[in-house]
Amino acid sequence: METITFITGANKGLGYETARRLTELGHTVVLGARDAGRGQAAADRLGLRFVRIDVTDDASVAAAAADIQAHEGRVDILINNAGIIGSHAPAEELTAADATAVFETNVIGVVRVTGAFLPLLRKSASPSVVNVSSGMGSQALTHDPGRVESRFAAPLYTASKAAVTMLSTQYAKALPDIRVNAVDPGYTATDFNAHSGPQTVTEGTDAIVALATEPADAGTGRFVDRFGPVAW
């Protein structure tokens, strides 16, 4: 049976590369993105179906779930990839509005999409949710002077990703019928960081692809990167 995979924020970067690789591996990928023009263009390049989804908007997420219900009928793998860095202002200048924007996309968006897609996931024989988190949300890594994650101070982004990892482990406990795992892509060269990361976009998607293609009994509630479990 075909594996139906839906990816948010997939018009570029890690989401796009994940869509490309999983399509090559035989998945039926539905490409999700907020911008209809860029999303459709990305889907056309890969020969995929595009579904518009703004993870910050209840109606948009509900419409995306209804669209997939009408066309594919289920989702085997949901990849919550959409995310933003948010304000680059110094810490003392960060505002509540800055925090709201980051958490609305990176954290609440995961809750919004996961909740709306649960009925579709539960139609799968082996449902899986992959949440794209970050080592920047790991206390262990951000305190390790040998790791690049310790060299940055980004209060809102890091806090949001710590929340994504905890959300993932808690969903794994609360939803025993669905595999839920979090992934740290690593510091990857994408538009997200002005292409400053040392990893290629393919290396950055290794862990996402691994979680999306692993066997049904591989485990839930994990936080992994391309090398294995991540300290948290």
C-alpha positions in Angstrom: 0.0 0.0 0.0 1.3 3.5 -0.8 2.5 5.7 2.0 0.7 9.1 2.0 2.9 11.8 3.5 1.9 15.4 4.2 4.6 18.1 4.8 4.0 21.6 6.1 6.3 24.4 5.0 7.5 22.4 2.1 8.0 25.0 -0.6 11.7 25.4 0.1 14.6 24.3 2.3 14.3 21.2 4.5 10.6 20.7 3.7 11.2 20.8 0.0 14.2 18.4 0.1 12.2 16.1 2.4 9.4 16.1 -0.2 11.8 15.4 -3.0 13.6 12.5 -1.2 10.4 10.8 0.0 8.9 11.0 -3.4 12.0 9.3 -4.8 11.6 6.6 -2.1 8.0 6.0 -3.4 5.9 8.0 -1.0 2.8 9.8 -2.2 3.8 13.2 -1.0 1.3 16.1 -0.6 3.2 19.4 -0.4 1.9 21.9 2.0 2.9 25.6 2.1 1.4 28.9 3.2 2.1 30.8 0.0 -0.1 29.5 -2.8 2.2 30.7 -5.6 5.5 29.4 -4.2 3.8 26.2 -3.0 2.3 25.4 -6.3 5.5 26.1 -8.1 7.4 23.8 -5.8 4.9 21.0 -6.1 5.0 21.4 -9.9 8.8 21.0 -9.9 8.4 17.7 -8.0 5.3 16.5 -9.8 3.3 16.6 -6.5 -0.1 17.7 -5.4 -0.2 21.0 -3.5 -2.4 21.9 -0.6 -2.3 25.4 0.8 -1.9 25.5 4.6 -1.2 28.3 7.0 -0.4 26.7 10.3 -1.3 29.8 12.2 -4.9 29.8 10.9 -7.6 27.4 12.1 -9.7 27.7 8.9 -6.8 27.1 6.7 -5.7 24.0 8.6 -9.2 22.7 8.6 -9.6 23.3 4.9 -6.3 21.5 4.2 -7.4 18.5 6.2 -10.7 18.4 4.4 -8.9 18.6 1.0 -6.7 15.6 1.9 -9.7 13.7 3.2 -11.5 14.3 -0.1 -8.5 13.4 -2.3 -6.2 10.9 -0.5 -8.5 9.9 2.3 -5.9 9.4 5.0 -2.4 10.5 6.1 0.2 7.9 7.0 3.0 10.4 7.9 2.5 14.0 9.0 5.7 16.1 9.0 5.2 19.3 11.0 8.1 21.2 9.3 6.8 24.8 9.1 8.7 27.2 11.3 10.1 30.7 11.7 13.1 32.2 13.4 11.3 35.3 14.3 12.7 38.6 15.4 16.5 39.2 15.3 16.2 42.0 17.9 18.6 41.9 20.9 17.1 40.1 23.9 16.4 43.3 25.7 14.3 44.6 22.8 12.1 41.5 22.3 8.4 42.1 22.7 5.4 40.0 23.6 4.3 40.4 20.0 7.6 38.9 18.8 7.1 35.9 21.2 3.5 35.4 20.1 4.6 35.3 16.4 7.3 32.6 17.0 5.2 30.5 19.3 2.1 30.8 17.0 3.9 29.2 14.1 6.4 26.9 15.8 4.4 25.5 18.7 0.7 26.3 18.4 0.9 25.4 14.7 2.1 21.9 15.7 -0.9 21.6 18.0 -3.3 23.0 15.4 -2.2 20.8 12.6 -1.8 17.6 14.6 -5.2 18.0 16.1 -6.9 18.6 12.8 -5.1 15.7 11.1 -5.7 13.1 13.8 -8.8 11.7 12.1 -6.7 11.3 8.9 -3.8 9.7 10.7 -6.1 7.2 12.5 -7.2 5.9 9.1 -3.6 4.7 8.6 -2.4 1.2 9.5 0.9 2.8 10.8 0.4 6.5 11.6 3.4 8.6 12.3 4.0 12.3 13.2 7.4 13.8 12.7 7.9 17.2 14.4 10.9 19.2 13.2 12.5 20.6 16.3 16.1 21.7 16.8 19.2 21.1 18.9 18.8 24.8 19.7 16.0 23.7 22.0 18.2 21.3 23.9 19.6 22.4 27.2 22.4 19.8 26.9 23.6 21.1 23.5 23.1 24.8 24.1 25.4 24.4 27.2 28.1 22.4 25.5 30.9 24.6 24.4 31.9 22.1 21.8 28.6 22.4 20.0 27.6 25.2 17.6 24.3 25.5 19.4 26.0 27.0 22.4 27.3 30.0 20.4 24.0 31.7 19.9 21.5 33.5 22.1 18.0 33.3 20.5 15.5 33.2 23.4 12.3 32.9 21.4 13.4 30.4 18.8 15.2 28.1 21.2 12.3 28.2 23.7 9.8 27.4 21.0 11.9 24.4 19.8 12.2 23.1 23.4 8.4 23.3 23.5 8.2 21.3 20.2 10.3 18.5 21.7 8.2 18.4 24.8 5.0 18.5 22.8 6.3 15.5 20.9 7.1 13.4 23.9 3.8 14.2 25.5 1.8 13.5 22.4 3.7 10.2 22.2 2.4 9.3 25.7 -1.1 10.6 25.1 -1.6 9.1 21.7 -0.3 5.5 22.0 -1.9 4.5 18.7 0.3 7.1 16.8 4.1 7.2 16.6 5.3 10.7 17.5 8.9 11.7 17.3 10.9 15.0 17.2 13.9 15.6 15.0 16.9 17.9 15.1 18.0 18.5 11.5 21.3 20.0 12.5 22.8 23.3 11.4 22.0 23.2 7.7 22.6 25.7 4.9 19.1 27.1 4.0 17.3 30.4 3.6 16.4 30.0 7.2 20.0 31.0 8.3 21.2 32.8 5.2 22.9 29.6 4.1 25.4 29.8 7.0 25.0 26.1 8.1 27.8 23.6 7.4 25.4 20.8 6.5 23.9 20.3 3.0 20.2 20.3 2.8 20.3 16.6 2.1 22.3 16.0 5.3 19.8 18.2 7.1 16.9 16.0 6.0 18.6 12.6 6.8 16.9 12.3 10.2 13.5 13.4 8.9 13.7 10.9 6.1 14.8 8.2 8.5 11.9 8.8 10.8 9.5 8.8 7.8 10.7 5.5 6.5 11.4 3.5 9.6 9.4 0.4 10.6 6.2 0.7 12.6 7.8 -0.7 15.7 10.8 1.8 15.7 9.6 3.6 18.8 7.8 6.8 19.8 8.6 9.8 22.0 12.2 10.1 20.7 14.4 13.1 19.8 16.9 12.2 17.2 19.3 13.7 14.7 21.1 12.1 11.8 23.6 10.4 14.1 21.1 9.0 16.7 19.4 10.1 19.9 19.9 13.8 21.0 20.6 14.7 24.6 17.9 17.1 25.9 
